[in-house]
Amino acid sequence: MTPDSAKRFRVRIQRQDRRDSRPYSEEFEVAYEPNLNMTSVLQKIAANPVTVEGKKTSAPVWEAACLEEVCGSCSFVINGRARQGCTALVDQLLKEAPVIDLKPMTKYPVIRDLFVDRSRLFEALKKVKAWIPVDTYGDVGEGPPISPETHDVRYPISRCMTCGICLEVCPQVNESSNFIGPQAIAQAVLFNEHPTGKMTSSERLEALMLPGGVSDCGNAQNCVKACPKGVPLTWAIGKAGRDITLHAIKKWFVGTEKKKAAEPTS
Ligand code: SF4
């Protein structure tokens, strides 16, 4: 089916009523309009949730907010590829498959239908302390200046919208692993590269050294290819690895010096 000839097109949605219930599929027919994206398609289906068999069903549930690839909430597996619903265009999707296939991401627990629980992303950010601690909410004036070079390193990483797609495509993220994933590692680097964030960089590096940290990356590089915001994830993971090594050497050196200083002199 080409988009031009299609007056109506079909969408197959994987439904799931509760966290612990079995998924099932329902197919819907939608009137074609040029430039439709998948979140608009879901709105159309929700407005009149009748399957192709003519069965009245419940409106599909999904998460979305900004509708312009900034909030990261409308991540789905569309035609077998994890991507954002707001920037997945029907015209393109119909060139990939005659029926558009819409599923929830698989690495996150399903809350309902396409709506998944992305808490693991936020828990990982907590583990690596991906923030700059402040000791007052009063006005402390301007922060330290950031050089253009530091800005060039930090800005691409700061575009992360916590959509979770990098974890979805990562083979190291699975039921038997506790890998924090590329997103949290990159965010630790983002804050370690900030002039104020540097002051607490050792805490983030310590967190990245724990089981589930940088050493669990298998270098598949799926993450960097799939990230919708072009976050330089493999660069950030490499940087984190180098920083961890330096941190470990410094720790060993400082520990040895302290031991020497504590030894009784003859
Ligand atoms: S790094 Fe990219 S893919 Fe991963 S959560 Fe951030 S924006 Fe999404």
Residues whose N, C-alpha, C, O or C-beta is under 5 A from the ligand:
A	BS01	SF4	R159 C160 M161 T162 C163 G164 I165 C166 Q183 C227 P228 K229 V231
